[in-house]
Amino acid sequence: GMKSFGRLRVRRFYTWRGNPLSSNRKLRTHEYEVDGLPRTTVIRTGQHILIEGDDDDNPFAAKVVRLFGDESGQQKKAVVQWYVRVSEVPPSKLKLLGRDPHPREIFFYQGGNCDDEVNAESIIRPVQVKHLDADASFPPSDDGDDDETLYVKLAWDSKVFRILDSALVASPPRHPNPSLPPSPPRSPPAATPASRTSSRCTLPTPDPTVLRRAALGEVRRSRAAASAGKNPAAMERGRGGRGGGEEEPGVLSGVPHASFLDPNAEEDSEEGEGRRGDGSWKTLAGGILTSSPLSPQNAPGTPRTPRNATPSIPSRSLPARRPANVLEEARTRLHVSSVPESLPCREQEFQDIYSFVESKITDGTGGCMYISGVPGTGKTATVHEVMRCLQHAADTDEIPPFHFIEINGMKMTDPHQAYVQILQKLTGQKATADHAAALLEKRFSNPAPRKETTVLLVDELDLLWTRKQNVMYNLFNWPTCRHARLVVLTIANTMDLPERVMINRVASRLGLTRMSFQPYTFRQLQQIITSRLNKVKAFEEDALQLVSRKVAALSGDARRCLDICRRATEICELSAAGLVGMSHVMEALDEMFSSAYITAIKCASTQEQLFLRAVIAEFRRLGLEEATFQQVFVQHQALCRVEGLQPVGVSEGLAMCQRLGGCRLLLLESSRLGVLQRVRLNVSQDDVLYALKAD
């Protein structure tokens, strides 16, 4: 089963007390007034509250706008105005602040597409939010302010930060209570009751309708401190001054069910409670779970990383050298890493991917697209171009804003690291693979009024294959969750990967959209090189055509084509010729395909050459880069018949396979596995095909 994370949790159950004050026929809701209850935390309309989220140590902040319940009494809800934590702002947009955000800074959220109703069970407790002027400095952490006070200076609307009017943040006026005992030494003299209600209750089980957003990465309280025992401020809430039961409108009482109750709080509960304001919910404050004997004061804090700890590359003292001649200019433009102005020959694929992602972002739904094709056919470049255009559309308000993250299977030591990287790029949190998987599962499967669609690009997907296939299954499955708002674009070199991953797991229900990138033809390769050169006249027309035809005949890999052209410009420069001609291209082609491996293939026996052809044929049939000897041997037998040769026996075939393994043309598993040993090529398929082609 799934591992358990986090601490012991409190669950609250709420009941309405008293008779309905008014009702709304259309919405079928009631507003209530009830008698005051002893030992209660009071949450008023206009007060700031904390609401459950993904991170137990950093719940979401919001301001209560209205409280209501339905006729049956089953649902108790609040309408809230959200605030946004620093980590919920995309890192690219956070730069607009022009300064480092304060660890306890929040922003008044003014974006449109956000669900503002939350369930009563998701409210944890009140919190103090202080408004600061835009040019005021944040108070130092040791100024005696409550450790959980949050500060707000600016408003955020998903695009820009704006200066915030203090009237939007102000809490309602409070009725002074003369019989309340003095506040704890940590709180300032003018602290409102909201700042005294900071008992460290553990968070309850998440409610499905609660907003789940990523929590602040810089401030992490220790588990011991967050779940520590009795807080004197929590007990003072029960010592009110009112004896009688005056009525308060809209009060909801809730009892947290916990494993351990605070005995001292039980004794205090008999003394009644002071008068509270209007329009409020009540939540019992007594049940505090203790998972550590440490008190909040002496719990160890998490050490902070010094601000100057990030290493940086020193800035360049001289400007980068400009190309000295036409050949150098051509070489720069033909480099694989240089991004072209446009992507030729992939217009249709670009349009299909763009339409797919744009429709999902606009509708606020999720989906998965599986993009396959041989290496060097423009898969990653096309997706990056699509994302650049979509980002531009989002910046100009043509489509809703979205969050784009990318992971690459090649850059991971283990497939399960995918969870860690996705979580870190999504929320800034660091977690183990198992914990990250659990948090992501929770994030994507539970309903939440998420503000933005997430677009996840997974490159080199075939490298995330695991024996249980759970990583790939999750990547294909999460977008199908109704509330995920996740668009996954997966790129792989394998055509039938989803079928093999979803074997026994019903592939049809995943609703996968497929796209296959075909190898480039020689005309397309020629067009790609011409568009890259962009009127830089460095090649003879025949020379370009020769490279394009050679590469198209082998693999259609544009990267290989660009590499050969770059090498041809170097050879041309050494020979002091003006333009790159046929002879330079032929020399570059021979260099590219004249390694010791190619010589070994050319000198191998006919049966060994046939066996290598059988290996490639089987790889293409499977869509994989490895196969068992048995599978290859079947292909070899068929090829022998086609070529009119006598098929060899199994023992001869195994001996031939071992010889090719000894030359390191093949990589083999242990020979004791016999026909079940797995076979891989140790050279590229291009090189094998080039060596076997008759001149």
C-alpha positions, 0 to 999 in steps of 0.5 A, spaced: 500 500 500 501 507 499 506 509 505 503 514 510 506 521 510 505 527 515 503 527 522 496 525 526 490 529 523 484 532 527 477 531 523 472 536 525 464 535 524 460 541 524 453 542 526 448 548 526 445 550 533 439 554 533 433 556 528 434 559 521 435 566 521 433 567 513 432 563 507 434 563 500 428 559 496 432 560 489 439 557 492 435 553 497 440 556 503 439 558 510 443 563 514 443 561 522 443 565 529 445 560 535 447 561 542 454 562 544 458 555 546 464 555 551 471 553 548 470 555 541 474 559 536 470 564 533 471 566 525 467 572 523 465 575 516 471 579 514 476 575 518 482 572 515 483 564 516 487 559 514 485 553 509 487 546 508 492 545 502 497 540 500 503 543 505 501 542 512 506 547 514 503 552 510 496 552 509 492 557 504 490 564 506 483 567 505 478 572 508 471 570 509 466 574 505 460 570 507 457 564 511 451 559 508 449 552 509 444 548 505 437 546 507 438 539 509 444 542 514 449 537 510 453 542 507 456 548 511 460 553 506 464 560 506 465 564 500 472 567 501 477 572 498 483 568 496 490 570 497 496 567 494 503 565 497 509 566 493 510 559 491 504 560 487 506 565 483 510 562 477 517 563 477 518 567 471 512 572 473 516 573 480 521 577 477 516 582 476 517 584 483 524 586 482 526 584 489 526 578 493 519 576 496 519 576 504 518 569 507 511 570 510 509 575 504 502 574 501 498 577 495 491 579 494 488 575 489 484 579 483 484 573 478 478 571 475 478 564 474 478 561 481 472 557 485 471 562 492 467 557 496 470 552 501 467 547 505 467 549 513 471 542 514 477 545 511 477 551 515 483 551 520 483 557 524 484 565 524 490 568 522 493 575 522 494 579 516 497 585 516 497 590 510 504 594 509 505 600 505 508 599 498 515 602 500 514 600 507 520 595 509 517 588 512 518 587 520 524 583 522 523 576 524 525 578 532 520 584 533 515 580 537 510 579 532 506 572 532 510 567 528 504 566 523 503 573 522 502 574 514 504 581 510 500 583 504 503 589 500 501 588 493 495 585 489 496 579 483 492 578 478 496 572 474 499 577 470 502 583 474 503 586 481 499 592 483 499 596 489 493 594 494 488 599 497 488 597 505 481 597 505 480 591 502 485 587 507 482 591 513 478 586 518 471 588 521 471 592 528 472 588 534 468 588 541 473 589 546 472 583 552 474 586 559 475 579 562 480 576 557 486 574 561 493 578 558 495 575 552 501 571 552 508 574 552 509 573 544 504 577 542 504 585 541 499 589 546 494 591 541 494 584 538 487 582 536 483 575 538 485 573 531 493 573 533 491 569 539 488 563 536 494 560 533 494 554 537 498 549 532 493 544 531 495 538 526 491 539 519 485 535 518 484 530 512 483 534 506 476 535 503 475 534 496 472 541 494 478 545 498 483 549 494 489 545 493 495 550 491 503 549 492 505 552 499 511 557 500 518 553 499 522 558 504 519 557 510 518 550 513 517 549 520 519 543 523 514 537 524 515 537 532 514 544 532 508 544 528 504 538 532 507 540 539 503 540 545 498 545 549 499 552 547 497 557 552 494 562 547 489 556 545 487 555 552 485 562 553 480 562 548 475 558 553 476 563 558 470 568 556 466 573 560 459 572 558 455 568 562 448 568 559 446 565 552 446 571 547 444 570 540 449 571 535 447 571 527 450 565 523 455 561 528 457 554 526 460 550 531 464 544 530 468 539 534 474 536 532 475 529 533 482 527 536 486 521 539 488 525 545 484 531 548 488 537 552 486 535 559 487 543 562 482 545 556 477 541 559 477 544 566 477 551 562 471 549 558 466 551 564 467 558 564 463 560 558 465 565 553 466 573 552 461 576 547 464 575 539 461 580 533 456 578 528 456 573 522 461 568 525 462 560 525 465 556 531 470 551 531 472 547 538 479 549 540 480 544 545 483 537 541 490 538 540 494 532 538 501 531 541 506 528 537 512 530 541 513 532 548 517 539 545 513 545 547 513 550 541 518 555 544 524 550 544 522 546 538 528 546 533 527 550 527 530 549 520 536 552 519 536 557 513 540 557 507 544 563 506 542 568 501 549 568 497 550 561 497 548 560 490 554 559 485 553 563 479 557 564 472 562 570 472 559 575 467 563 575 460 569 580 460 569 581 452 563 580 447 562 573 443 566 573 437 562 575 431 563 570 425 569 572 420 567 569 414 561 566 410 563 559 412 563 561 419 557 564 419 554 558 416 557 553 421 554 557 426 547 557 423 547 550 422 549 548 429 543 543 432 543 548 438 541 554 434 534 556 434 531 557 427 526 563 426 521 558 423 520 550 423 520 548 415 516 542 413 512 541 420 507 546 419 501 541 419 504 537 426 505 544 429 498 546 427 495 539 430 499 540 437 497 547 437 490 546 436 490 540 441 493 544 447 490 551 446 483 547 446 485 544 453 487 550 456 481 554 453 476 549 456 480 548 462 480 540 461 486 535 461 488 531 455 494 527 453 498 527 446 503 521 444 508 524 439 513 518 436 518 518 431 525 516 429 530 521 432 532 528 429 525 529 426 523 535 429 519 532 435 522 536 441 523 543 436 516 543 434 513 542 441 518 548 444 515 552 438 508 551 440 509 552 447 513 559 445 507 561 441 502 559 446 506 563 452 505 569 447 498 568 446 497 568 454 501 574 455 497 578 450 490 575 453 488 571 447 488 565 452 488 563 459 494 563 463 498 556 464 504 553 467 509 550 462 514 545 465 518 540 462 522 534 464 527 529 460 528 522 461 535 522 459 536 527 465 534 522 470 538 517 474 532 513 475 525 513 472 521 515 479 525 521 479 520 524 474 515 525 480 520 529 484 522 533 478 515 534 476 513 536 484 519 541 484 518 545 478 510 545 479 510 547 487 518 548 489 517 543 494 523 537 495 520 530 497 522 523 496 520 519 490 514 516 494 512 522 497 512 526 491 508 521 487 503 521 493 502 529 493 502 529 485 496 523 486 492 527 491 493 534 487 491 531 480 485 526 483 482 531 488 477 537 485 480 544 486 479 550 484 486 551 480 487 557 477 491 555 471 492 549 467 499 545 467 502 543 461 507 538 462 512 536 456 515 529 458 521 528 453 525 521 452 519 518 455 521 511 453 527 511 458 522 512 463 520 504 462 520 500 469 518 493 470 511 495 473 510 501 468 507 505 474 511 511 472 508 511 465 501 509 467 501 515 472 503 520 466 498 517 461 492 516 467 493 523 471 490 527 465 484 523 465 482 525 472 476 530 471 479 535 476 486 535 474 487 540 468 493 537 466 495 537 459 501 532 458 505 532 451 509 525 451 515 524 446 518 518 444 522 514 439 517 508 439 510 507 436 507 502 440 509 504 447 502 506 450 499 499 448 505 495 451 505 500 457 497 499 458 497 492 457 492 489 462 490 496 464 485 498 459 489 503 454 482 505 450 479 509 456 485 513 456 483 517 450 490 518 447 491 523 442 497 520 437 501 524 432 507 520 428 513 524 425 515 521 419 523 521 417 524 527 413 525 526 405 531 529 401 527 535 399 525 536 406 532 536 409 534 540 403 529 545 405 531 545 412 538 547 411 536 552 406 532 555 411 537 555 416 542 558 412 537 564 410 541 567 404 548 565 406 551 563 400 556 557 402 554 551 399 553 549 392 546 546 390 549 539 388 553 539 394 546 540 398 542 535 394 548 530 395 548 530 403 540 531 403 539 524 399 544 520 403 541 522 409 534 521 407 536 514 404 539 512 411 535 515 416 532 522 415 535 524 421 536 532 420 541 532 426 545 528 422 544 532 416 546 538 419 553 535 423 555 533 416 554 540 413 558 543 418 564 538 418 564 540 410 564 547 411 570 546 416 574 541 410 572 547 405 575 552 410 582 548 410 582 547 403 581 554 402 576 554 397 570 559 396 564 555 396 562 548 399 563 543 393 561 536 392 568 533 394 568 537 401 561 533 402 563 526 400 569 527 404 565 529 410 560 523 409 566 518 409 569 521 415 562 520 418 561 513 416 568 511 416 569 508 423 573 502 425 565 499 427 563 500 419 570 497 417 568 491 422 561 490 419 564 491 411 569 485 413 564 481 417 561 474 413 555 474 409 551 471 415 553 476 420 551 482 416 544 478 415 544 477 422 545 485 423 540 486 418 535 482 422 537 485 428 535 492 425 528 489 422 526 486 429 528 493 432 523 496 427 518 491 428 518 492 436 519 499 436 524 498 441 532 498 441 533 491 444 530 484 442 531 477 445 536 472 440 530 468 439 526 474 436 532 476 432 533 469 429 526 468 427 528 475 422 534 472 420 531 465 418 526 469 414 532 474 411 536 467 409 530 465 405 529 472 401 536 472 399 536 465 397 541 462 403 541 456 407 538 458 414 543 456 419 541 452 426 540 455 433 547 453 435 550 456 429 546 463 430 548 463 437 555 462 436 555 468 430 551 472 435 557 471 440 562 473 435 559 480 433 558 481 441 566 480 441 567 485 436 562 490 440 558 491 434 552 488 439 551 488 446 549 481 449 546 479 456 549 473 459 550 467 454 547 462 459 540 465 458 541 462 451 536 464 446 532 468 451 539 473 452 537 480 450 541 483 444 542 491 443 546 494 437 552 498 440 553 502 433 547 507 430 542 503 425 545 509 420 552 506 421 550 499 420 545 501 414 551 505 411 556 499 411 551 494 408 549 499 402 553 496 396 557 502 393 
